[in-house]
Every structure is written in C-alpha cells, then in structure tokens.
Amino acid sequence: MKKLLPALLLALLLLPHGLRAQERLLIVSDLHFTADPSASRSVTDAIVRLAADYDALLVLGDCANSGRPEEHAQVRAFFEQAASETGAAVYVLPGNHDLSGGFSPADFAAYYDGFGYHRSFSRDPSGAGYAAWTEGGTCLVMLDVNHYDGTAKAALHGTVREETLRWLRHLLPSLPPGTRAVVAGHYPLLPFSGSGSDDTENAAALAEVLREFDLPLYLCGHRHSNYTLHTDTLRQIAVGVPFSYPAWAGTLTPLTDGWDYQVVPIYAEGSPENERMANDSLALARRMASGSLAGTRYEGDLEAEDWFLRVFTANMTVSLNDCRQALLEDENCQKWRDADVRSAVKPWILSLLENPQEDVRHVVVRTAP
C-alpha cells in the first residue's frame, strides 16, 4: 500500500480541480501551552470540537510557551487527542517559543514526526521545514523561518535562510501541474505597512519566490492578532490566538481558482470562556481609557471612555470599517483629539480610525489565470 500511495496522490493531483475532494483546513497558531494541562484544557477541548468538522488541522508554531520538554509533552498529547477524536490530520511547524527551551529543529521534527513530518515528501535541510501532501491533494509547504544565530536556539525574530530558498527553488518546479499549494510559516513576511518586513530577515526574497511560482497565499502567526495584508502578488493572512478575545481560528477551503479563507470562533457565543475573555478585554480597555484621560479636562468622562471601548472592541473583532464613519462623527472623537493625553494610547486609538484595516473575516485569494 505504501508503494501505491505516491502514484495515487499523483493521479489525484492530475484530476481537474472540480473533481477533487473539497477538503477543509482549520488553522490555529500560538497555543503557548504550559506544563499544566488544566491551564489549556478549555482550549484543547474547544479546538477538538471544532476540528471534528475539518479534514486537517494546521498549527503555525509557538505551540509550547517556553519550549521545555514538559510543555511539548502537553502539546503532543493535544495533537494525539485531536487526531484520534476527530480523524483530522494534524500538521505543525515550529515557532520561536518552541525552540527556546532546549529543542533543536531536528528535535522538533523528530518529536512531532506523526504530525506532518511523517507525511512529508521533501524537507528543508537547514531547519524543521517540510512539504507534505494532504489526503485531499493539497501540498502544504510548512516553513521553518526561525532565526538561530549559529545555534539551535531560536531568536526573537525570523529569518528566511538562503538554504531554505534553494530548497524551495528545487521543490516548487517539481510539483505536478495544477497542484494547489499552501505556504505557511510562523513569522509574517509583510509588516503592517504592507511592504518590506519588520519581523523576518530576507522576507522579500521569499515573497519573490512565491511570486515567481504563482503562489499568492502565505499564512502566519506570531502577532497574536487576526489581520490580512497584501501586495500586488501576495496575500498574507495572520491567525490570532485562542486565549484572547475574540479567539478565532482560520478556515481554508479550496476554490477552482484559489482559496476561500474565513474566521470561525473557537468558543461558542455566550460560552463562559467567550464571556470571560470579552470581559477581560473590556476591563483592559476601560483602564487604558480612564488612565489616559486622567489629569485632562475629560477625566472621569464616561461617554469618552465608552467611545474608546467601542473603537477598541471593533478593532479586535475586525469590524471597525463597518462603524468607522459613525465613530469619527461622534462628539467623543473630538474630545480625544482635544484631550492633552501624554501617553501613546491617544495616537494609537486615533490611528485605528484614520488607517482603514483590511477585513480578514472573509478573504478570497485568487491564483494566477
């Protein structure tokens, strides 16, 4: 059977897109598991319930909080639970936290061999990156873009190594015609300004390789927020974290000419976890607003504070564009413009209104015709 698998996959890939299985991928990132299983129990249970409706689960790094072996043990137990209870295949790649507590890239690949690496048909010789086929015929290019500073320990910023680029230039031309491919890494390639990179060295070189081979989609984590950016040829989608409101996962479904990306809540609306995170976020926003207005003419102005909370919440839930004009025309916006606030909170909250954000809740990515 193992000898027949490559031939079967090739036959599947040569089918027209419309005849292939329309598999659905669930994407999470930055789980940051600790050694205490109770601390992540609600997260694991919620993701497992969600993953039951998907064919594969992609985890984009920072699975362990400090990279210690006991944390990785909790991560692997979660992967085993997800695979056994849902039937979804799990694919993982490393983030900087995963490799900060003693695990080398080789250790990571060996420890998580049953979660993507065992399905790989090619591996990046410079790290823990690999390419693997899903059962539905998608090629997952799971990149290791950590920076190692000459050691096996990851730094706090990313790097696209020259060896990785050479591996991709060898790998991508070898894929069968019509292959649908997803490229993912822990670190983003595009910064919030939409050009260059503020997190990943040599990111432009990787973006150029993706453009050269007509791969318009790049998935990442690391930022702990849900957002999307694009250039003329590349759409970057960042996945948020499951322990911070609004606790969204990403979903990816193939189209005949691209990909359909949507967010989905990890916790049910009105659930205790959802309510707790929402309340914590609102409490934080209230402290930011009241503290910033303290000592100004608007100290204690609850209407001005409530306006701040509305902007804060709309930004987190990526719905700010829906209410931007109303918030700009609200008299409390002018109060914030007039207030003698000395912290960075004032320019930050106003900049959210002045710089429209792309809507990550539903993104369609088209491949080249």
Secondary structure, 3 states (H helix, E strand, C coil): CCCHHHHHHHHHHCCCHHHCCCCCEEEECCCCECCCHHHHHHHHHHHHHHHCCCCEEEECCCCECCCCHHHHHHHHHHHHHHHHHHCCEEEECCCCHHHCCCCCHHHHHHHCCCCCHHHEEEECCCCCCEEEECCCCEEEEECCCECCCCCCCCCCCEECCHHHHHHHHHHHHHCCCCCEEEEECCCCCCCCCCCCCCCEECHHHHHHHHHHCCCCEEEECCCCCCEEEECCCCEEEECCCCCCCCCEEEEEEEECCEEEEEEEECCCCCCHHHHHHHHHHHHHHHHHHHHHHCCCCCCCCHHHHHHHHHHHHHHHCCCHHHHHHHHHHCHHHHHHHHCCCCCCHHHHHHHHHHCCCCCCCEEEEECCC
